[in-house]
């Protein structure tokens, strides 16, 4: 389910500009215009699949732990975030609108 909720995005992101966040079962967008971006929606749908295959709560724990490890390694919140395996899979495949129909389970492991 896709929801446009700019105030929630602002609350979550603080000073960092983000356009969307996926919190199972919702894709929350920062603006109505983002509904028209098929690559953004696909990116977030990839996250939904990742969350489902890890049974939701373990996904968030893994995400946080991996982020903290990458943050310590890089010293940068930005680099740490972009090196998370879940983000790597979603970013690399967001322009392939057929990716989810072709995707093998646990494909995020290829991006560790």
Secondary structure by P-SEA (a helix, b strand, c coil): cbbbbaaaaaaaaccccccccccccccccccccccccaaaaaaaaaaaaaaaaaccaaaaaaaaaaaaaaaaacccaaaaaaacaaaaaaaacccccccccccccccccccc
